[in-house]
Amino acid sequence: MIAEHRPRLQLEDICEFQILDAVHMTVHQFAESLGNVIDAKDHCTRSHSEEVAVVSQAIGLELGLSARQADILHVAGHLHDIGKIGIPDAILKKQGPLTSAEFEIIKQHPQIGAGIMAPVTGFSGTNGVVRMILHHHERFDGTGYPHGLPGLDIPLGARIIAVADSLSAMLQNRPYRKALSYGQAVEEIARCSGSQFDPLVVEALLEIRDTVRDYLRTMRDLRVAV
């Protein structure tokens, strides 16, 4: 009797996995779409969310995370700046350095983003996507924002996204500065190891720096000088 039912049970299992895979893919596509919304607000940051997502995923794999954990990092990378949708365009697109008051407003975007994503229960948890978004501007030395968390108190995903975010930002032209070369950007991240960034995350980036460089070279609309 058990043997007679086994093929049917296996088929049902396969169907369930297909449904789960479809949901997983939809989450990724939805996260990518939301990332594109933010990037579209400012031509200076085109492809930024995609770069942060892919580089974060690569660093996570280098650190030994599972494929599923690295996938979650990829989603969080797409969504890390979603809170900027709540920042006035006059500040977000300002042609020049921000005033202290304007920078305080910009610093609200991690909390805004975490609030936007909070209703998605699958993104909650100690090391979930919401906390990665909330803490991706914390610094390893505890001088970051919004909560000034130090060292390992910062969720691992947020520590990884912080490195990927900074790398992508330094490679793009901004109204107040020219883009750095890839080599210069990586050197700056290495210089800030232990202060701004988790040394283990920086070490992982350095291990895959050539792979990351080759990926960035393929990104449309991004010119990387090596």
N, C-alpha and C positions, 0 to 999 in steps of 0.2 A: 504493500500500500504506500509506504514512504517513497519507494523507488518510482512508483507511478506519478507521484506529485512533484518529484524533484525537478524535472524540466520546467514545469510551470513556475515553481518558486524561483528558479534561476532567471527566467524571463522577467518576472516581476522585479527582481533585484536589479537587473540590467536597466529596466525602464526607470526605476527609482534613481539610479545613478545618472542616467541621461537627464532626468529632470533637475537633479542637483547640479550637474555640469552646466545646464542651460541657465539656471539661476545664477551660478557663479560667474558665467560669462556676462550675463546681463548686469550684474553688479559692477564688473570691470568697465563695461561700456558706459554705464551711467556715470561712474566716477570720472571716466575720461571726458565725457560730455560736459560735466560740471567744471572740470579743470579748464576745458576750452572756453567756457563762459568767462572765467576770470582772465585768462590770457588774452581774450578778444577785447577786453576793456582797455588794454594798453599795448600798442604795437611793440613797445620795447621788451615785453615779456612773452612774446609769441613762442610757443613750444616749451616754455619753462616748466609747466606742470608735467608734461610728458617726459622731459629730461629728468626731473626730480624722481618721478615714478620709476623709470628704468634704472637709473643709477642707484637709487635706494635698494631696489630689488637685487641688483648685482652685488652690492656691498653685503646685503643680508646673506646671500648665498655663500659669499666668501667667508663670512663669519660662522658658517655652519648651520644656519637656519634651514628648516625644511622647505621644500618647494611651496607648500601651503602657507607657511609663515611668511615667506618671501613674497607670495602673491598678495597677502594682506598689506605688506609694506608698499607694494605697487599701487594698490588702491589708495592708501593713505597719502602717498606721494602726489597722486592726481588731485587729492582733496585738500592738501595742506594749506593752501591759500584761499580756500573758499570764503573765509571770513572777510576778504577784501571786497566782497560784493556789498558789504555794509559800510565801506569807507567812501566818503564823498569824492567824486571824480576830481574836484578842484585840488584835492590833496594827492590823490593817487596818481594823477597825471601831471603834477606840477613840474614845470621846466626849471629845475634848479634845486638846491638844497632845501630841506624842510626846516621850518622853525622848530623850536623846542615844543611848542604847543601842538604843532602839526604832527610831530613825531610821536607824541603821546597818543594822538588819535590813531595813527598807523599801528601802534603797539596793541591796540584793542583787537586786531584782526584774528589772533589765535583764539581768543575767548568767543568772539562772534562766530567763528567757524565751528568751534566745539558745540556751541549752542544750536547751530543749524543742523548739525549731524546727530545731536543727542537723541532725538526721537527714534533713530535707527538702532533698535536694541542689539542687533548683531554687531554693531560697532562699539559697544560699551565694554567695560571690563578694565582691569588694571593696566593691561598692555594693549588695549583696543585702539581702533582708529581714532576715536574721539580724543583720547589722551595724547596720541601722537600729534594730532592737530593742535591741541591746546599747548603742548610743551615744546614745539619744534624750534622756538626761539630762546629756550633756556640755554645757559652756558655751563660747561663742565665745572667752571670755577664758582658757580653760584651767583653770577652777576647778571644773568639773563632775565627774561620776562616770559610770562606774567607773574610767576610765583617765586622766582629766584631759587629754583631747585638746584642742588649741587650734585655732581658726580652721578653715581648709580641710582640716586633718587629720581633722576630723569628717566622715563621709559626708554627702553632700548630703541624702539622704533623712532622715537623723537630724536634721539642722539644720531641715528643713522640719517634721517631726513635732514637734520641740521647741516650735515656735511654735504649731502647731495644738493641741497638748496643753495648753499653758499657757492659751491662749484659752478652750478648753472648760472647764478646771478653774476658772478665775476666774469663769465665768458660773453655776456651780453652788454651792448651799449646801453647806457642810461643817460638821461639828460644832463646829469652832473658829473659824468666821467666816461672815459672810453673803456671798451672791453679789454680785459687782460688776455694774454696768450694762454693756451692750455697749460704750458709749463709754469708760467708765473702764477696761475690760479692754484695749481697743485702745490707749489712751493709755499704759497700763503697759507693754505690749509695745514700743511706740515708745520709751519712756523707757529700756528695757533693750537697745535696739539697740546692737550693738558690744560689749556686756559679756556678757549672757546669750545674746543671739540674733545670728545672722548678719544684718548690715544689709540685704543684698540680699533675703533672705527676708522681713524685716520690710517692706521697700519693696513687695514683691509683695503682701503682705497688705493694706497700705494702699491699693493700687491697686484691690483688689476688695472693700474693706471693706463696701460697700453690698450687694453680691451675697451675701457671707457672712452679713451681718446678716439679710437676707431669708430665707436658708436656715434659719438658726437659729430664726427666728420660727415656722417651720412645724413645728419638732420638737415632738412630743407630750411633755408632762410637763416642758417647759423653758420658763420664763418669762424673757424678756429685756427688761429695762427700758432704754429708749433715752432 
